[in-house]
Amino acid sequence: MPLPKPSQKRLLTQKRADEPQNRAIVFVEASKSTPMRDNNDRPSAPNFTQACIVMFGVNVFWVFTVIWVVWGLMAVALLGWALNALINQIAARQD
């Protein structure tokens, strides 16, 4: 069965002799007037903000735990204070 010409728009189903009867190869030809990607049929992206904040907290917890085990509680307190100062400085720049 010959393939359709580029100017034609149709659905062609071709069955192979060596495949079972319930399987088929489907060819769909798009005309040049249709866009390659239609963004209207996609759902909006999920909001992962809450998951990002939770995982940041989990990561900070285990990093602080490792620092506590290796260098002690004072190192954790100093690092926490330094991170707080850095976050406050970034927040002040955005205002």
C-alpha positions as CSV (number, residue, x, y, z in Angstrom):
1,M,0.0,0.0,0.0
2,P,1.7,3.3,-1.0
3,L,2.1,6.1,1.5
4,P,-0.1,9.2,1.1
5,K,1.1,12.3,-0.7
6,P,2.2,15.2,1.5
7,S,-0.8,17.3,0.4
8,Q,-3.3,14.7,1.6
9,K,-4.4,14.4,5.2
10,R,-5.7,11.0,6.2
11,L,-5.3,8.2,8.6
12,L,-3.7,5.0,7.2
13,T,-3.7,1.7,9.0
14,Q,-1.3,-1.0,7.7
15,K,-1.2,-4.5,9.0
16,R,1.9,-6.6,8.6
17,A,1.6,-10.3,7.6
18,D,4.1,-11.4,10.3
19,E,2.3,-9.7,13.2
20,P,-0.8,-10.9,15.0
21,Q,-4.1,-9.7,13.7
22,N,-4.8,-7.4,16.7
23,R,-1.7,-5.3,16.2
24,A,-1.5,-2.6,13.6
25,I,1.0,0.2,12.6
26,V,-0.7,3.5,12.5
27,F,0.6,6.4,10.4
28,V,-0.7,9.9,10.9
29,E,0.3,12.6,8.6
30,A,0.1,16.2,9.7
31,S,-0.5,19.0,7.3
32,K,1.9,22.0,7.3
33,S,-0.8,24.3,8.5
34,T,-1.0,22.7,11.9
35,P,1.6,23.6,14.6
36,M,4.0,21.0,15.7
37,R,3.1,21.5,19.3
38,D,-0.3,22.6,20.6
39,N,0.2,24.0,24.1
40,N,-3.5,24.4,24.8
41,D,-4.1,20.8,25.5
42,R,-1.5,20.5,28.3
43,P,-2.4,20.7,32.0
44,S,-0.6,23.3,34.0
45,A,2.6,22.3,35.8
46,P,2.3,21.2,39.4
47,N,3.4,23.5,42.1
48,F,6.3,21.9,43.9
49,T,7.0,24.9,46.2
50,Q,5.9,23.1,49.4
51,A,7.9,20.0,48.5
52,C,11.0,22.1,47.9
53,I,10.7,23.9,51.2
54,V,10.2,20.6,53.1
55,M,13.2,18.9,51.4
56,F,15.3,22.0,52.1
57,G,14.4,21.5,55.8
58,V,15.3,17.8,55.7
59,N,18.6,18.5,54.0
60,V,19.5,21.3,56.5
61,F,18.7,18.9,59.3
62,W,21.0,16.1,58.1
63,V,23.8,18.5,57.3
64,F,23.5,20.1,60.7
65,T,23.5,16.6,62.3
66,V,26.7,15.6,60.5
67,I,28.4,18.9,61.5
68,W,27.3,18.4,65.1
69,V,28.7,14.9,65.1
70,V,32.0,15.9,63.5
71,W,32.7,19.4,65.0
72,G,30.2,19.8,67.8
73,L,27.2,21.9,68.7
74,M,29.0,25.2,68.6
75,A,29.8,24.8,64.9
76,V,26.2,24.1,64.2
77,A,25.1,27.2,66.1
78,L,27.7,29.4,64.2
79,L,26.7,28.0,60.8
80,G,23.0,28.5,61.7
81,W,23.7,32.1,62.7
82,A,25.7,32.7,59.5
83,L,22.9,31.2,57.3
84,N,20.3,33.4,59.0
85,A,22.4,36.5,58.4
86,L,22.8,35.6,54.8
87,I,19.1,35.0,54.3
88,N,18.3,38.3,56.0
89,Q,20.8,40.1,53.7
90,I,19.2,38.6,50.6
91,A,15.7,39.6,51.8
92,A,16.9,43.1,52.5
93,R,18.2,43.4,48.9
94,Q,14.9,42.3,47.5
95,D,12.9,45.0,49.3
